[in-house]
Amino acid sequence: MLSHFQYKQIGPKVRKTKWEVSFFYQGAYYRSLYLHTGEFDWFEPSPKEEDKSQLQSQIHELMLFHVYEK
């Protein structure tokens, strides 16, 4: 489970918005760009390949709650 989830919008509010998300997972700090398409552009270090799918699913849920359901 990820903890200390934070997000901030990058750039002006336009159609193709993107957000920088950050969080801790298993004691490590991760950052990614969350694109308007729902894709991720991970900063280094990136999570293990076997963890990415689960993390991306959790981030999608958090973004739906915090951003899209305002």
Number of C-alpha atoms within 10 A of each C-alpha: 8 17 12 9 14 14 19 13 14 13 10 9 9 7 7 10 14 21 19 18 19 20 17 15 16 9 9 11 16 18 21 19 20 24 15 12 9 12 13 19 12 16 13 10 11 15 18 8 8 8 11 14 12 12 15 15 11 14 21 14 11 15 18 12 11 11 12 8 7 6
